[in-house]
Amino acid sequence: RNIFMLEGDDAVWHLMRVAGGLDSLVVGEGQILSQVRQCHLHSIEEDGCGGKVLSRLLNNAVAAGERGRGENALSKGGGGISSAAG
């Protein structure tokens, strides 16, 4: 199995790159941003496990991902792995 753990600044930068579609199997793929958004929404629910720091981090990652996709040609790409394979 391939698993890795990051801490501190490395974890923050990785989250931002993933949410922005820059660190993905297919650059610009939007599914990961959707998953980060769902994670943020879950973290702010009453029974969610996120605190203020995690909530703000995920909120900023979603905002950065949306801004990056809107300002670049990333969102005009295919749609993910299936379109890259075809």
KETORTOR-895210 format. One record per residue (C-alpha): x, y, z. Coordinates in steps of 0.02 Angstrom, whole numbers, plus 50000, padded with zeros to 5 digits. Layout:
N
<r><c1>X</c1><c2>Y</c2><c3>Z</c3></r>
...
end
This chain:
86
<r><c1>50000</c1><c2>50000</c2><c3>50000</c3></r>
<r><c1>50056</c1><c2>50175</c2><c3>49963</c3></r>
<r><c1>50021</c1><c2>50295</c2><c3>50105</c3></r>
<r><c1>50113</c1><c2>50446</c2><c3>50167</c3></r>
<r><c1>50087</c1><c2>50573</c2><c3>50304</c3></r>
<r><c1>50132</c1><c2>50755</c2><c3>50301</c3></r>
<r><c1>50137</c1><c2>50879</c2><c3>50444</c3></r>
<r><c1>50139</c1><c2>51067</c2><c3>50465</c3></r>
<r><c1>50177</c1><c2>51174</c2><c3>50314</c3></r>
<r><c1>50204</c1><c2>51021</c2><c3>50203</c3></r>
<r><c1>50026</c1><c2>50962</c2><c3>50239</c3></r>
<r><c1>49953</c1><c2>51134</c2><c3>50205</c3></r>
<r><c1>50044</c1><c2>51155</c2><c3>50040</c3></r>
<r><c1>49994</c1><c2>50980</c2><c3>49985</c3></r>
<r><c1>49811</c1><c2>51015</c2><c3>50025</c3></r>
<r><c1>49816</c1><c2>51178</c2><c3>49927</c3></r>
<r><c1>49897</c1><c2>51095</c2><c3>49776</c3></r>
<r><c1>49774</c1><c2>50950</c2><c3>49779</c3></r>
<r><c1>49622</c1><c2>51064</c2><c3>49798</c3></r>
<r><c1>49686</c1><c2>51171</c2><c3>49656</c3></r>
<r><c1>49703</c1><c2>51021</c2><c3>49541</c3></r>
<r><c1>49892</c1><c2>51039</c2><c3>49527</c3></r>
<r><c1>49940</c1><c2>50879</c2><c3>49619</c3></r>
<r><c1>49827</c1><c2>50752</c2><c3>49538</c3></r>
<r><c1>49840</c1><c2>50605</c2><c3>49420</c3></r>
<r><c1>49758</c1><c2>50716</c2><c3>49291</c3></r>
<r><c1>49807</c1><c2>50899</c2><c3>49314</c3></r>
<r><c1>49653</c1><c2>51006</c2><c3>49334</c3></r>
<r><c1>49536</c1><c2>50866</c2><c3>49382</c3></r>
<r><c1>49394</c1><c2>50938</c2><c3>49487</c3></r>
<r><c1>49337</c1><c2>50784</c2><c3>49583</c3></r>
<r><c1>49466</c1><c2>50811</c2><c3>49720</c3></r>
<r><c1>49405</c1><c2>50990</c2><c3>49750</c3></r>
<r><c1>49230</c1><c2>50920</c2><c3>49771</c3></r>
<r><c1>49295</c1><c2>50796</c2><c3>49900</c3></r>
<r><c1>49387</c1><c2>50934</c2><c3>49995</c3></r>
<r><c1>49226</c1><c2>51036</c2><c3>49994</c3></r>
<r><c1>49129</c1><c2>50887</c2><c3>50065</c3></r>
<r><c1>49262</c1><c2>50863</c2><c3>50198</c3></r>
<r><c1>49247</c1><c2>51046</c2><c3>50248</c3></r>
<r><c1>49058</c1><c2>51036</c2><c3>50259</c3></r>
<r><c1>49070</c1><c2>50880</c2><c3>50367</c3></r>
<r><c1>49199</c1><c2>50961</c2><c3>50481</c3></r>
<r><c1>49084</c1><c2>51107</c2><c3>50522</c3></r>
<r><c1>48932</c1><c2>51001</c2><c3>50562</c3></r>
<r><c1>48881</c1><c2>50988</c2><c3>50744</c3></r>
<r><c1>48949</c1><c2>50811</c2><c3>50756</c3></r>
<r><c1>49098</c1><c2>50849</c2><c3>50643</c3></r>
<r><c1>49273</c1><c2>50824</c2><c3>50708</c3></r>
<r><c1>49345</c1><c2>50986</c2><c3>50641</c3></r>
<r><c1>49396</c1><c2>51129</c2><c3>50751</c3></r>
<r><c1>49422</c1><c2>51311</c2><c3>50704</c3></r>
<r><c1>49594</c1><c2>51283</c2><c3>50629</c3></r>
<r><c1>49543</c1><c2>51135</c2><c3>50521</c3></r>
<r><c1>49384</c1><c2>51223</c2><c3>50465</c3></r>
<r><c1>49479</c1><c2>51377</c2><c3>50412</c3></r>
<r><c1>49612</c1><c2>51274</c2><c3>50324</c3></r>
<r><c1>49483</c1><c2>51175</c2><c3>50224</c3></r>
<r><c1>49383</c1><c2>51333</c2><c3>50186</c3></r>
<r><c1>49540</c1><c2>51418</c2><c3>50119</c3></r>
<r><c1>49585</c1><c2>51263</c2><c3>50018</c3></r>
<r><c1>49413</c1><c2>51261</c2><c3>49936</c3></r>
<r><c1>49422</c1><c2>51448</c2><c3>49899</c3></r>
<r><c1>49597</c1><c2>51432</c2><c3>49827</c3></r>
<r><c1>49545</c1><c2>51283</c2><c3>49721</c3></r>
<r><c1>49394</c1><c2>51374</c2><c3>49652</c3></r>
<r><c1>49495</c1><c2>51531</c2><c3>49617</c3></r>
<r><c1>49636</c1><c2>51434</c2><c3>49535</c3></r>
<r><c1>49517</c1><c2>51338</c2><c3>49424</c3></r>
<r><c1>49424</c1><c2>51497</c2><c3>49377</c3></r>
<r><c1>49580</c1><c2>51599</c2><c3>49335</c3></r>
<r><c1>49670</c1><c2>51463</c2><c3>49238</c3></r>
<r><c1>49630</c1><c2>51345</c2><c3>49097</c3></r>
<r><c1>49625</c1><c2>51199</c2><c3>49219</c3></r>
<r><c1>49435</c1><c2>51191</c2><c3>49220</c3></r>
<r><c1>49429</c1><c2>51183</c2><c3>49031</c3></r>
<r><c1>49519</c1><c2>51016</c2><c3>49027</c3></r>
<r><c1>49433</c1><c2>50849</c2><c3>49013</c3></r>
<r><c1>49351</c1><c2>50795</c2><c3>49172</c3></r>
<r><c1>49461</c1><c2>50667</c2><c3>49248</c3></r>
<r><c1>49542</c1><c2>50502</c2><c3>49218</c3></r>
<r><c1>49406</c1><c2>50435</c2><c3>49104</c3></r>
<r><c1>49423</c1><c2>50579</c2><c3>48981</c3></r>
<r><c1>49613</c1><c2>50568</c2><c3>48986</c3></r>
<r><c1>49605</c1><c2>50382</c2><c3>48944</c3></r>
<r><c1>49484</c1><c2>50407</c2><c3>48800</c3></r>
end
